[in-house]
């Protein structure tokens, strides 16, 4: 069932688990994610980032996301990930997304506050929830499709308090040493900084760059206020590995069977993360 983003993440926040937000670039990704959520009785966030529009156009994917969400037996939100402009966020709202993320993290603080607050006012007037980001989540440079800064700049606690108060966003993505893309080694997250932010701000927190994070760090993040975790690269890697195996082991290759493998790999990757995030059984 299509469910408000805020309702899903606030339930995760109050019950101390994290909901997985999965970037889906194909019909098979969507079907696999929803099937996993239904099998595990887990809430789900289907999302698409602006940098992914060339491969999965928003105007074509939005009806797929929305139809799947409405038909699902579990709560599903449809979310714009990393909207890079106010205009993109407006387009997503018009397309039916029930939550949007405006990413002004690379802007000066005052500009980020202004732009994020503007998106929040516009979105809230339409009944749409908003996520924003403060601090710079880096880029591993491999597998993310993003070209952000490479250095980590942790979210400042005092700035986080002021940012949430002035923008009135519904969730805040933080930078604690996490990066987008595929890690070449396990990252070292600043859990103490996360706890400080969680104690100071009243909204659920979001972890971006989840693919490759160690299980212990995931658990520590969930215990310290992270209520939404983004997963993109892990699905892409799982699908790629599955197709490589299919081609290597099968003498006869056909497109329909390949699509089935993509769906299965997508669902397995989503299910594994739902178990890890402790969202199974929470729907």
FIKE-978296 format. One record per residue: z negated, y, x negated of N, C-alpha, C in turn. Coordinates in steps of 0.001 Angstrom, whole numbers, plus 524288, in hexadecimal, padded with zeros to 5 digits. Layout:
BEGIN
NODE     nzz     nyy     nxx    cazz    cayy    caxx     czz     cyy     cxx
NODE       Z       Y       X       Z       Y       X       Z       Y       X
...
//
This chain:
BEGIN
NODE     nzz     nyy     nxx    cazz    cayy    caxx     czz     cyy     cxx
NODE   80000   7FB5A   7FCB8   80000   80000   80000   80000   804D8   7FC95
NODE   80319   808A0   7FE0E   80336   80D86   7FB1C   7FE03   8104A   7FBD6
NODE   7FB55   8114A   7F781   7F602   81345   7F797   7F58C   817F9   7F407
NODE   7F28E   81BF2   7F587   7F1FD   82088   7F21F   7F009   81F22   7ECAF
NODE   7F264   82180   7E8D1   7F0DE   820D8   7E35C   7EB0F   821F5   7E2A1
NODE   7E945   82647   7E4DC   7E3CB   827D2   7E432   7E01F   823AA   7E64E
NODE   7E174   82161   7EAAD   7DE36   81D44   7ECFF   7DDD9   81890   7E95C
NODE   7E23B   81724   7E6F6   7E251   8129B   7E37C   7DF1E   81399   7DE92
NODE   7DFF7   81810   7DBF8   7DD38   818FA   7D701   7D76E   81A26   7D7E1
NODE   7D617   81C96   7DC41   7D089   81D95   7DD48   7CDA1   8188A   7DE7F
NODE   7D043   814CB   7E102   7CDCC   80FB8   7E1DA   7CCDD   80D02   7DCA1
NODE   7D0BC   80D51   7D925   7D01B   80B07   7D3F6   7CBA0   80DA4   7D105
NODE   7CB45   812BD   7D17F   7C721   815B6   7CEDE   7C1BE   81427   7D0DE
NODE   7C141   813B2   7D601   7BC23   8128A   7D84B   7BA85   80CDF   7D77F
NODE   7BE5D   80956   7D6FF   7BD27   803C3   7D672   7BDDF   801C8   7D0DE
NODE   7BEEE   80555   7CD45   7BEF4   8042F   7C7AD   7C305   80022   7C60B
NODE   7C7D8   80107   7C7CE   7CC42   7FE18   7C5CB   7D0A6   80205   7C4DE
NODE   7D50C   80040   7C300   7D988   803BD   7C247   7DE35   80185   7C531
NODE   7E115   804EF   7C7B1   7E5E0   80344   7CA4F   7EA5C   803E6   7C66F
NODE   7EDBB   7FFF0   7C637   7F248   80038   7C2CC   7F69B   80367   7C553
NODE   7F8DD   806ED   7C22E   7FD5A   80A10   7C3EA   801FE   80856   7C0A0
NODE   805C3   805D2   7C310   809DF   8031D   7C038   80F1A   805E8   7C0D4
NODE   81170   8074B   7BC6D   8168B   809D9   7BC7B   81AB7   805BC   7BD81
NODE   81D4D   80645   7C1EB   82138   80278   7C3A2   82697   804F0   7C375
NODE   82A23   8027A   7C08E   82F61   804A6   7BFCA   83394   8018C   7C2A2
NODE   831FE   7FD8C   7C591   835DD   7FA55   7C847   83378   7F803   7CD28
NODE   836D1   7F5F3   7D079   83502   7F338   7D529   83197   7EE96   7D3A8
NODE   8331D   7EBD5   7CF86   83020   7E741   7CDDD   82AA1   7E8D3   7CC15
NODE   82A29   7ED30   7C947   824FF   7EF1D   7C7B9   8219A   7F016   7CC83
NODE   823DB   7F2A1   7D06E   820F1   7F3F0   7D52D   81F47   7EF02   7D816
NODE   822EC   7EB72   7D8EA   821B0   7E6A1   7DBC6   81D8D   7E374   7D8E5
NODE   81E02   7E321   7D3C5   81A32   7E03E   7D0BB   814D2   7E2AE   7D0FE
NODE   81491   7E7EA   7D0C0   80F8E   7EAA9   7D0EC   80CEA   7E9F0   7D639
NODE   80FD3   7EA8D   7DA68   80D89   7EA0A   7DFA4   80BCA   7E471   7E096
NODE   80EF4   7E0A7   7DEE0   80D74   7DB30   7DF96   80860   7DA01   7DCA8
NODE   807DD   7DBFF   7D7EC   8030F   7DB2A   7D4EC   7FE67   7DD99   7D7AA
NODE   7FF1E   7E254   7D9AB   7FAD8   7E4FF   7DC61   7F923   7E204   7E135
NODE   7FCEA   7DFF9   7E41E   7FB90   7DD0A   7E8D6   7F8E8   7D7E0   7E774
NODE   7FAD7   7D547   7E36C   7F881   7D04F   7E1DF   7F2DD   7D10A   7E011
NODE   7F1CD   7D56C   7DD74   7EC98   7D664   7DB48   7E937   7D9D7   7DEC8
NODE   7EB64   7DB8D   7E333   7E88B   7DF0F   7E6BB   7E691   7E3DD   7E3C4
NODE   7EA42   7E65C   7E115   7E908   7EAEE   7DDE3   7EBF4   7EFAE   7DFD7
NODE   7E987   7F450   7DFB6   7EC77   7F920   7E0A1   7F068   7F9E2   7DC36
NODE   7F43E   7FD2A   7DD2E   7F89C   7FDBC   7D987   7FAB1   8034F   7D9C8
NODE   7FC56   80558   7D54C   7FF3B   80A46   7D529   80486   80930   7D2B7
NODE   808A2   80A2C   7D5B4   80DF8   809EF   7D3BD   80F6B   80F5E   7D1D3
NODE   8116D   80FC3   7CD10   812A3   814FC   7CB20   8179E   8150B   7C7E0
NODE   819B1   819BF   7C75E   81E7F   81AAD   7C473   81DEA   81FD2   7C196
NODE   81F07   81FD5   7BC82   81E89   82494   7B95D   823B5   8277A   7B91A
NODE   8235C   82C96   7B87B   82825   82FBB   7B84E   82BBC   82E0E   7B3DE
NODE   82994   82C87   7AF53   82CEA   82AE6   7AAFD   82FEC   825F0   7AC3C
NODE   82E58   8232F   7B060   830FE   81E5B   7B1DD   83545   81F35   7B5E9
NODE   835D8   82403   7B7D3   839BC   82526   7BBDC   83F51   823A2   7BA43
NODE   840ED   82447   7B53F   8464C   822BF   7B3E2   8476B   81CFB   7B4CE
NODE   8435B   819AC   7B49E   84408   8140C   7B53F   8427E   8122F   7BAB5
NODE   83F4A   81549   7BD4C   83D75   813F9   7C28C   83D0B   81914   7C59A
NODE   84157   81B0F   7C7B7   8414D   82029   7CA51   83D49   8206E   7CEBB
NODE   83A50   824A4   7CED6   83620   82523   7D2A4   83820   824C3   7D83E
NODE   83C9A   82728   7D954   83E87   82732   7DEB2   8402E   821C7   7E085
NODE   84154   81E43   7DCE3   842A4   818E0   7DE49   83DDB   81559   7DE59
NODE   83A31   81651   7DAD5   8358B   81309   7DA81   83188   8145F   7DEB2
NODE   83142   81946   7E058   82D43   81ADB   7E425   82D75   81793   7E921
NODE   83205   816BB   7EB8C   83211   8137C   7F047   83040   80DE6   7EF4A
NODE   83172   80BCC   7EAAF   82FBD   80686   7E94F   829CB   80654   7E8E5
NODE   82799   80A13   7E5FD   821ED   80A65   7E569   81F43   80AD6   7EAB8
NODE   82133   80E6C   7EDEF   81EAA   80F8A   7F2EF   81F10   80AF6   7F6B5
NODE   8239B   80879   7F6F3   82449   803F0   7FA61   820A4   7FF89   7F8B2
NODE   8205A   7FE9D   7F394   81D02   7FA74   7F197   81743   7FBA8   7F2A1
NODE   815C4   80093   7F1EC   81050   8021C   7F2C8   80EC3   8017A   7F87F
NODE   81215   80337   7FBF7   810DD   802E4   8018A   81092   7FD44   80376
NODE   813A5   7F9D9   80127   813C1   7F462   802D0   80F88   7F118   80033
NODE   80D2B   7F31C   7FC1D   80954   7F011   7F921   80466   7EF00   7FC54
NODE   801D3   7EAB4   7FB26   7FD05   7E932   7FDD9   7F82F   7EB84   7FB4C
NODE   7F901   7EE6B   7F707   7F4AC   7F0D6   7F429   7F5BD   7F6B1   7F3AB
NODE   7F1D4   7F9D8   7F25F   7F2B2   7FF79   7F1B5   7F63E   8009C   7ED13
NODE   7FA46   803C9   7EDFB   7FDFC   80538   7E9E2   7FF07   80B18   7EA35
NODE   7FE9F   80DC3   7E5D1   80022   8133D   7E577   80543   813A0   7E27F
NODE   8084B   817B2   7E3A4   80D4B   8189F   7E113   80CD9   81DC7   7DE20
NODE   80D3D   81D7A   7D8F8   80B87   821B7   7D58B   80FCE   8236E   7D1C7
NODE   81075   82893   7D136   813BB   82AC0   7CD13   8107E   82B0A   7C81E
NODE   8124B   82897   7C3FA   80F9B   82897   7BEF0   81229   82C9D   7BB59
NODE   80F01   82FBD   7B8C4   810E6   83385   7B4E8   81547   83705   7B6F1
NODE   81451   83980   7BB5C   817E8   83D87   7BD15   817DC   84202   7B936
NODE   81C66   84397   7B75F   81CAA   84762   7B321   81D61   84CFA   7B4FE
NODE   81DE5   84DA8   7BA0A   81E74   852F3   7BC21   81C6F   85320   7C1B4
NODE   81B53   857DA   7C37F   819B3   85892   7C8EA   81E17   856C4   7CC8C
NODE   822E6   857F0   7CAFD   8276A   85691   7CE3D   827E6   850AE   7CEF5
NODE   826F8   84DAD   7CAD0   82732   847F7   7CB3F   822FF   845F6   7CEF9
NODE   81E5B   8483C   7CEA2   81A29   846A0   7D225   81B98   847B6   7D7D2
NODE   81E06   84C2B   7D8C7   81FBB   84D77   7DE1B   823D0   84994   7E004
NODE   82782   8482B   7DC9A   82B7C   84458   7DE15   82904   83F17   7DF71
NODE   8250C   83D83   7DC71   8226F   8388D   7DD7D   81F99   838B5   7E2BB
NODE   81D22   83D14   7E3E2   81A74   83DB0   7E8E8   81E69   83D42   7ED60
NODE   822D5   83FE5   7ECC2   826E5   83FA7   7F0C3   82915   83A28   7F15E
NODE   82911   83725   7ED0D   82B1E   831C9   7ED33   82748   82DFB   7EFA5
NODE   82269   82FB4   7F080   81E9B   82C62   7F325   81A38   82A53   7EFCC
NODE   81A2E   82B97   7EAB7   815DB   829E5   7E767   810C6   82C28   7E9A1
NODE   80CA7   828E8   7E9EE   807CF   82AFA   7EC24   803EF   82CC3   7E802
NODE   805B6   82CBB   7E316   802BF   82F4E   7DEF1   80676   830B1   7DA83
NODE   8051C   834C6   7D7A7   80855   83679   7D340   804D3   837C6   7CEA4
NODE   806E1   836F0   7CA01   8043E   838B1   7C549   80771   83D0B   7C2DA
NODE   804E0   84182   7C218   80752   845AD   7BF11   80528   8455B   7B98B
NODE   808A0   844DB   7B5BB   80700   84455   7B044   807D7   84972   7AD5C
NODE   803A4   84C8C   7AD20   803CD   8516B   7AA31   80099   85126   7A53D
NODE   7FF9F   84C68   7A34F   7FC1F   84BB3   79EDD   7FE1B   84E4F   799EA
NODE   8033B   84EDD   79963   80554   8514D   794AA   80537   8573E   794E9
NODE   803CC   85961   79972   80394   85F13   79A22   7FE68   8613D   79829
NODE   7FE35   8664D   7970E   7F929   868C4   79601   7F58D   867F7   79AAC
NODE   7F07B   867C6   799AF   7ECB8   86673   79DC3   7ED66   869C0   7A2AB
NODE   7EDB6   86EDD   7A221   7EE17   8724F   7A6B6   7F2FF   87137   7A9DA
NODE   7F74D   8702C   7A71A   7FC35   86EFD   7A9C8   7FBD8   869CC   7ACA5
NODE   7F94E   865F6   7AA36   7F88A   860E0   7ACB7   7F53E   86175   7B1A5
NODE   7F11A   86493   7B14F   7EDD4   8658B   7B5EE   7F10D   867F8   7BA4A
NODE   7F423   86BDE   7B903   7F733   86E9A   7BD00   7FB2F   86AF3   7BF94
NODE   7FE43   86839   7BC49   80262   864E0   7BE63   8001C   86042   7C176
NODE   7FC11   85DCA   7BF58   7F9AB   85954   7C213   7F736   85B05   7C72E
NODE   7F4BA   85FA9   7C726   7F26E   861B1   7CBF3   7F684   862ED   7D005
NODE   7FAF6   864FE   7CE4D   7FF42   8661E   7D1E9   80149   8611B   7D46B
NODE   8021A   85D18   7D13A   803DF   85812   7D35C   7FFE1   855ED   7D734
NODE   7FAE8   85661   7D5DD   7F6CF   8545B   7D959   7F6D2   85731   7DE92
NODE   7F76E   85C44   7DE80   7F787   85F37   7E373   7FC39   85DB2   7E6C2
NODE   800C6   85D55   7E448   8057F   85BE1   7E721   80510   8565C   7E94A
NODE   80345   852B4   7E608   802EE   84D42   7E7A0   7FEDA   84C76   7EBE9
NODE   7FA4B   84ECA   7EB30   7F626   84E23   7EF0F   7F7C6   85047   7F463
NODE   7FAED   8545E   7F469   7FCDB   85685   7F954   80053   8529C   7FC33
NODE   8027D   84EDE   7F932   805DD   84AD3   7FB76   8030E   8459E   7FC1F
NODE   7FDF6   8458F   7FB19   7FB06   840B7   7FB87   7FBED   83D01   7F703
NODE   7FD7F   83F11   7F283   7FEBA   83BEE   7EDE9   7FA95   83CDE   7E9B6
NODE   7F8D7   838BF   7E724   7F4CE   8391E   7E31D   7F739   83A3E   7DDC8
NODE   7F3E8   83C20   7DA2B   7F5E5   83DF9   7D521   7F298   83BF9   7D09C
NODE   7F54D   83A38   7CC9B   7F2F9   838E9   7C788   7F514   83CD0   7C393
NODE   7F1D3   83E59   7BFDE   7F393   841BB   7BBA3   7F166   83F98   7B68E
NODE   7F314   841DC   7B22B   7F172   83FF1   7AD0D   7EF6F   84469   7A9B5
NODE   7EB4D   84351   7A6D2   7E907   84728   7A341   7E7F6   8447A   79E13
NODE   7E99B   846F8   799D9   7E988   8446A   794C4   7EED3   841F5   793F0
NODE   7F003   84075   78F28   7F530   83E66   78DFC   7F4F7   8388C   78CF4
NODE   7F76D   83597   79069   7F805   82FFD   78F9C   7FCCF   82F4C   78C2D
NODE   7FC19   82CF5   787A4   80058   82C89   783E4   80472   82896   78574
NODE   8083B   827D9   781EA   80C8C   8243A   782C8   80CF9   820C4   77DFD
NODE   80CFF   81BA9   77EC1   80D81   8181A   77A57   812DE   81883   777CF
NODE   81697   81AD8   77AB8   81BDB   81B53   778A1   81F2A   81684   77985
NODE   81CFA   81299   77C4E   81FE8   80DC3   77D2A   81F06   80BC8   782AA
NODE   8232B   80B8C   785AF   822EB   808D1   78AAB   82122   80C10   78F45
NODE   81FE5   81111   78E7D   81DDD   81407   792E3   8220F   81729   795A3
NODE   8263E   81877   792CD   82A31   81BE5   79510   82874   82178   7953D
NODE   82414   822BC   792BB   82207   82804   792D3   8224B   82A4A   78D5A
NODE   82231   82F64   78D0F   8229C   8320C   7880B   81E4E   83604   7876E
NODE   8199D   83495   788FC   8152D   8381B   788A8   81322   8388B   78322
NODE   80EEC   83B8D   78277   80C97   83C40   77D5B   80A82   83715   77B5E
NODE   80A75   83673   77638   808AA   83195   773F3   802D6   831AB   772D3
NODE   80095   83642   77241   7FB03   83699   77102   7F7BF   8368E   775FC
NODE   7F32B   83420   775AE   7EF95   8340D   77A1D   7EC33   838EE   77A06
NODE   7EBAD   83B65   77E6E   7E808   83FBB   77F08   7E491   83E5C   783A2
NODE   7DF97   83D39   7828E   7DC0C   83B7C   786A2   7DB30   83FB1   78ABD
NODE   7DA75   83DF8   78F93   7D91D   84184   793CE   7D3C5   843F1   792BA
NODE   7D37C   8491A   79332   7CE95   84BF2   79262   7CB5D   84BC3   7976E
NODE   7C652   84AA3   796F6   7C304   849EA   79B8C   7C28A   84EF9   79EB2
NODE   7C152   85344   79C16   7C0B3   85842   79ED0   7C5C4   859EE   7A172
NODE   7CA25   85911   79ECC   7CF32   85A6A   7A121   7D048   856F8   7A5D8
NODE   7CEB6   85200   7A592   7CF93   84E71   7A9F3   7CCA9   8504D   7AECC
NODE   7C7D9   85211   7AE13   7C4C1   8540D   7B278   7C77F   858A8   7B4FD
NODE   7C909   85C62   7B1CE   7CB9E   8610C   7B3E2   7D0E3   85FB4   7B656
NODE   7D3BB   85C2D   7B3D4   7D8E8   85AB0   7B5C5   7D891   85862   7BB3E
NODE   7D506   854BC   7BC07   7D47B   85233   7C126   7D2A1   8561A   7C540
NODE   7CF05   85977   7C3D8   7CD0B   85D5D   7C782   7D155   86118   7C947
NODE   7D491   862CF   7C5AA   7D872   866D4   7C6EA   7DD70   864A1   7C94F
NODE   7DEDA   85FDA   7C7F5   7E3B5   85D9E   7CA0F   7E2DC   85A97   7CF1F
NODE   7DE2C   85867   7CFCF   7DCE3   8550E   7D448   7E063   8503D   7D492
NODE   7E1BC   84E11   7D004   7E4C7   8493C   7CFE9   7E152   844A8   7D194
NODE   7E3D4   84064   7D317   7E100   83BE1   7D530   7DFB6   837CD   7D10D
NODE   7E250   83803   7CC96   7E14C   83461   7C84C   7E300   83702   7C33D
NODE   7E061   83590   7BEFA   7E17D   8380D   7B9F3   7E2AF   833F1   7B5D5
NODE   7E761   83450   7B37F   7E8CB   830FA   7AF17   7E6A1   83367   7AA1D
NODE   7E40E   83035   7A6E8   7E16A   8322F   7A23C   7E3CB   82FD8   79D50
NODE   7E2E9   83293   798F7   7E4A9   830CA   793D4   7DFE2   82F55   790A5
NODE   7DF6D   82A49   78F69   7DAE6   82869   78C6E   7DCAA   824E3   787EB
NODE   7E182   825C7   7861F   7E3B8   8228C   781FE   7E7EE   81EDF   783DF
NODE   7E92F   81F15   788D5   7ED3E   81BD8   78B2D   7F2A0   81E2C   78A29
NODE   7F69D   81AC6   78A1F   7FC00   81C75   78943   7FFAE   81993   78CF4
NODE   8041E   81C2A   78E22   80833   81996   7912A   80B6B   8160F   78D8D
NODE   80D90   811FD   78FE0   81116   80E9F   78CE9   80E75   809B1   78B02
NODE   81115   806F4   78774   80F1A   801F4   7857B   80C22   802E6   78062
NODE   80745   8013D   7805D   80411   801E5   77BB4   8059E   7FDF6   7777F
NODE   8055C   7FFB4   77292   80617   7FC25   76E2F   800D8   7F9FA   76C61
NODE   7FC95   7FC5F   76E32   7F74E   7FA67   76D3D   7F3E5   7FC2B   771C9
NODE   7EF6F   7F9A1   77279   7EBFC   7FAED   776D7   7E9B9   80066   7760F
NODE   7EA2F   803D1   779F9   7E82C   80926   77959   7E235   8093F   77963
NODE   7E01D   80D67   77734   7DA78   80E2A   7773C   7D940   812A6   77AF3
NODE   7D72E   8115D   77F75   7D626   81542   78374   7D0BC   817A0   782C3
NODE   7D061   81CA5   78405   7CB6A   81F77   7839C   7C875   81EDF   788C6
NODE   7C5AA   81A97   78948   7C2EB   81966   78E28   7BE82   81D52   78F0F
NODE   7BC18   81F20   78AF6   7B7E5   82302   78B96   7B9F3   82801   78E09
NODE   7BE8E   829BE   78C5C   7C0D8   82E6D   78EB9   7C21B   82D72   79473
NODE   7C40C   828CE   795A3   7C535   82774   79B0C   7C044   827BE   79E62
NODE   7BBF6   8259C   79C6E   7B712   825CB   79F5F   7B549   82B68   7A04B
NODE   7B600   82EBA   79C6E   7B480   83435   79CFD   7B7BD   836DE   7A137
NODE   7BCD0   835CF   7A140   7C03B   8381D   7A539   7BEBE   83610   7AA9D
NODE   7BDE3   830FE   7AAFA   7BC8A   82E9D   7AFF7   7B77A   830DE   7B234
NODE   7B3BC   831FB   7AED9   7AEC4   8342D   7B0A3   7AF58   839D5   7B26D
NODE   7B36B   83C6B   7B08A   7B3E4   8420A   7B17F   7B785   84371   7B601
NODE   7BB61   8400B   7B730   7BF2C   8416B   7BB42   7BE83   83DD5   7BFF6
NODE   7BFC9   83FC8   7C4AB   7BEC5   83CD4   7C97A   7C34F   83995   7CB86
NODE   7C79E   83931   7C893   7CC2E   83657   7CA93   7CD1E   8316F   7C753
NODE   7CFCA   82D8B   7C992   7D120   828D7   7C695   7D489   82A2D   7C1E3
NODE   7D3E9   82731   7BDBB   7D6D3   82810   7B8E8   7DB14   823EF   7B848
NODE   7DF2C   8255D   7B563   7E3C9   82211   7B4CD   7E4D7   8211C   7AF06
NODE   7E654   81C42   7ADC0   7E7DB   81ADE   7A873   7EDB1   819E6   7A84D
NODE   7F078   81D04   7A533   7F608   81C33   7A452   7F6B6   81934   79F35
NODE   7FB4B   816E7   79E81   7FC33   813EF   799BA   7F8F3   80F06   79986
NODE   7F8A4   80C36   79DDE   7F540   807A1   79E21   7F75E   802D7   79B64
NODE   7FC7C   8025A   79ADC   7FEC8   7FDA1   79898   7FD15   7FD08   792E5
NODE   7FAA5   7F89C   791A5   7F910   7F794   78C4A   7F364   7F8C2   78B29
NODE   7F0BB   7FB51   78ED3   7EB2D   7FC5C   78E23   7E82C   7F733   78E54
NODE   7E442   7F6A1   78AF8   7E137   7F1D3   78ACE   7DE06   7F108   78FB3
NODE   7DD01   7EC1D   790FF   7DA1C   7EAD9   795BD   7D4BA   7ED65   795C7
NODE   7D205   7ED5D   79157   7CCD0   7EFAD   7911E   7CCF6   7F584   7923C
NODE   7D0FB   7F82D   7902B   7D17A   7FDC9   7912C   7D2BF   7FECE   796E5
NODE   7D60A   7FB83   79935   7D716   7FC11   79ECD   7D209   7FBBA   7A1ED
NODE   7CEF4   7F7CE   7A0C4   7CA0D   7F712   7A39A   7C66D   7FBBA   7A2C3
NODE   7C61C   7FDA2   79DF7   7C2C4   8021F   79CD0   7C4AA   806F9   79FB9
NODE   7C9BF   807A1   7A012   7CBED   80C1D   7A2EA   7CA8A   80BD7   7A8AF
NODE   7CB17   80741   7AAF9   7C9E0   8069B   7B087   7C41E   807B1   7B182
NODE   7C0C2   80606   7ADFA   7BB26   806F3   7AE94   7B9BC   80CB6   7ADB9
NODE   7BD67   80FAA   7AB92   7BC3B   81518   7AA1E   7BF52   81910   7AD43
NODE   7C174   81776   7B1C1   7C3D0   81B3A   7B54B   7C9A2   81AD0   7B632
NODE   7CC68   81793   7B333   7D206   816F2   7B41A   7D2DD   813C8   7B914
NODE   7D5C2   8160B   7BCBA   7D694   81399   7C1D2   7DC53   81248   7C2D4
NODE   7DFCD   81431   7BF7D   7E56D   81317   7BFE7   7E776   81256   7BA62
NODE   7EA52   80E22   7B99D   7EC91   80D12   7B476   7F26D   80C4D   7B509
NODE   7F573   80F4D   7B219   7FB1E   80EFA   7B24B   7FD1F   80A92   7AED4
NODE   800E0   807A5   7B0E7   80340   8035D   7ADFC   8092C   803B7   7AEB3
NODE   80BF8   8043C   7AA5E   811AF   8045F   7AA8F   81401   800CA   7A674
NODE   812BC   801CE   7A180   81513   7FEDC   79D35   813F6   7F909   79D9D
NODE   80F4C   7F794   79F4E   80DE7   7F203   79FA1   8117C   7EF0F   7A356
NODE   8130B   7F18D   7A79B   816AA   7EF01   7AB44   81BFC   7EE62   7A8B7
NODE   81DCC   7F27C   7A627   822EB   7F246   7A39C   8230F   7EE15   79F6A
NODE   81ED3   7EDA4   79C69   81E89   7E9A0   79855   81E74   7E42A   79AAE
NODE   81B91   7E384   79F02   81B3F   7DE6C   7A186   8208D   7DCBA   7A39C
NODE   82358   7E04D   7A604   82884   7DF13   7A81C   82C53   7DDC3   7A3B6
NODE   82C32   7E0E9   79F9D   82FB4   7DFFB   79B2B   82EBD   7DAA3   798C5
NODE   829C3   7D94E   79808   8286C   7D442   795CA   82A34   7CFC3   7994B
NODE   8297F   7D064   79E63   82B11   7CC55   7A21E   830F4   7CB76   7A201
NODE   833F6   7CFAB   7A1CC   839AD   7CF33   7A1C7   83B91   7CCDE   79C9F
NODE   83911   7CE67   79856   83A79   7CC24   79348   839A9   7C634   79351
NODE   83549   7C494   7958E   8342E   7BEF2   795D0   83814   7BC24   79951
NODE   83945   7BE98   79DC2   83CFB   7BC40   7A16F   8424D   7BB73   79ED7
NODE   84422   7BF60   79C14   8493D   7BEFC   7998C   84927   7BAF5   7952D
NODE   844CA   7BAD9   7923F   84470   7B740   78DD6   84409   7B199   78F8F
NODE   84167   7B09D   793E6   8404B   7AB42   79589   84427   7A914   79980
NODE   84709   7AC8B   79C0D   84A9E   7AAC8   7A026   8503A   7AADC   79E24
NODE   852F5   7A686   79EFD   85862   7A648   79D58   85BF6   7A957   7A0ED
NODE   85A6E   7A9BC   7A5E3   85D89   7AC89   7A9BF   85A6D   7B13D   7ABA6
NODE   85CAA   7B5E6   7AB32   859FE   7BAA1   7ACC6   85CAF   7BCF2   7B18A
NODE   859A4   7BE89   7B561   85BFA   7C134   7B9CC   85878   7C5AD   7BB86
NODE   85AD5   7C985   7BDE0   85835   7CE6E   7BF2B   853C8   7CDAC   7C310
NODE   854A5   7CA8D   7C722   850A3   7C9C9   7CB25   84BC1   7C746   7C8D7
NODE   84C84   7C34D   7C59F   84801   7C0D4   7C31F   84536   7C4A8   7BF8A
NODE   84837   7C7E5   7BCE9   845E1   7CBDB   7B98A   8427C   7CF99   7BCB5
NODE   84451   7D130   7C13E   8413B   7D49D   7C49D   83C24   7D204   7C63F
NODE   83C58   7CCEF   7C750   8379A   7CA15   7C8BC   833B3   7CA21   7C43E
NODE   835AB   7C991   7BF83   83240   7C9B4   7BAF4   82FD1   7CF20   7BA40
NODE   832D1   7D335   7BB4A   830C5   7D885   7BADC   82C66   7D95C   7BED3
NODE   82D44   7D78A   7C39B   8294A   7D810   7C7B2   8244A   7D525   7C62C
NODE   824F5   7D05D   7C451   82065   7CD3D   7C2CE   81D6B   7CFB9   7BE51
NODE   82040   7D17A   7BA4F   81DB7   7D3E5   7B5CD   81AEB   7D8E7   7B75A
NODE   81D4C   7DBEB   7BAD2   81AD1   7E0BC   7BCB7   815B6   7DF7E   7BF78
NODE   815E7   7DBB4   7C300   8113B   7DA45   7C5ED   80CEF   7D823   7C277
NODE   80E5F   7D4F4   7BE9F   80A6F   7D2CA   7BB1D   807C9   7D706   7B7E6
NODE   80ADF   7DACF   7B608   808A1   7DF13   7B2EB   804F3   7E262   7B638
NODE   8068B   7E38A   7BAFB   8033E   7E69A   7BE7E   7FE3D   7E3A1   7BFC2
NODE   7FEBB   7DEA3   7C106   7FA23   7DB7C   7C266   7F63C   7DB47   7BDF2
NODE   7F829   7DA9B   7B928   7F4A9   7DA4E   7B4A7   7F191   7DF55   7B406
NODE   7F418   7E3C1   7B4E3   7F161   7E8C3   7B465   7ED8E   7E9A4   7B8E6
NODE   7EEF9   7E7F8   7BD8C   7EB5A   7E878   7C1F4   7E657   7E55F   7C104
NODE   7E6E6   7E0B9   7BED5   7E24E   7DD9D   7BD84   7DF07   7E063   7B969
NODE   7E19D   7E283   7B576   7DEE9   7E540   7B146   7DC24   7EA24   7B346
NODE   7DEA0   7ECF3   7B6E1   7DC70   7F1D6   7B8EA   7D85D   7F0E0   7BD2F
NODE   7D7A6   7EBF7   7BEA1   7D3C1   7EA66   7C287   7D4E4   7EC86   7C7FE
NODE   7D9F1   7ED3E   7C92A   7DB6B   7EF12   7CE5A   7DC91   7EA8A   7D20D
NODE   7DD0A   7E5C9   7CFEC   7DE07   7E139   7D340   7D97F   7E082   7D716
NODE   7DAFB   7DFA3   7DBFC   7D70C   7DEE8   7E00D   7D4CD   7E3E2   7E23F
NODE   7D6BD   7E860   7E076   7D489   7ED66   7E238   7D77E   7EFBC   7E6D4
NODE   7DBE5   7ED65   7E857   7DEF8   7EF8F   7ECB0   7DC84   7EE0E   7F1EB
//
